[in-house]
């Protein structure tokens, strides 16, 4: 497993990764997944990562890249 983009989030990312691998292999692949057991860990990691990205000013770059990508997708879809 890889470390987080934000070092301060690596511990929670590792816990989420371990949870996900266990859930995926023991429940999802066997067709026994009724819920996503790791949702709370994912939310915690996502909040930590978003906070770190915002503190580094990366959140605005991501938003702009997503907007540009969406605009490009629309242009391609319209045959431009």
N, C-alpha and C positions, 0 to 999 in steps of 0.2 A: 504494500500500500504506500501511496505517496503522501508526503506531508502537504499541509494546506498552503495555499498561496499566501495566507497571513499566518506567520509563525504562532501568534497568540491563539489561533484557532486549531492548531494541529492536534491537541489532545482530544477535543470533542470530535474532530474529523476522524481520528483513529477509532474512537468508540462507535461512531456512526458506521464507518466502513466495516468493522467487525460485526455489528448488528445486522447490517445489510447482507453481508455474505452468508451469515447464518440463516436469516430469513429467506433469502433467495434459494439457497441450496436445500434447506430442510422443509420449507413450506411452499414457496412459489413453484418450483420445478416439479413438485409432487401434486400440484393442483389443490393444495390445502390452505392456500392463503386467502383468508376472508377479509383481513385487514392488513395494513402495513404497520408491522410491529415497531418500526424504527422512526415513525413520524415525529415524535417529540425530539429525538436526537437530531433529525434532519432540520427541524425548525430552529433548534438551538445553534447548530452549526451555521445555518443560513443567516441567522441574525448576527452571529459573530463575524462572519465573512462580510456581510453588507456593511457593518459598522467599520470594519477595517478598510474596506474599499473606499468608503466615504471619507474616512480620516486621511487617506492618501490621495484623495481627489480622483480616484480611478472610476468612481461611480458615474460621473458626468461623461467621461470618455466612453464607457460602456453604453450609456443611454444614447449617446450620439451615434455610436457604431450600430446599435440596434435600429435606430431610426433610419440611418442610411441604408442598411440592409433591407429593411421593410420597403423603403422607397424603390430600391433596385428591384426587389421582387415584383413590385407593382408595375414597374416599367417593363420588365420582361414579360409579365402576364398580359400586358397590353400591346405587345409586339413592338416596343420601341427599341 
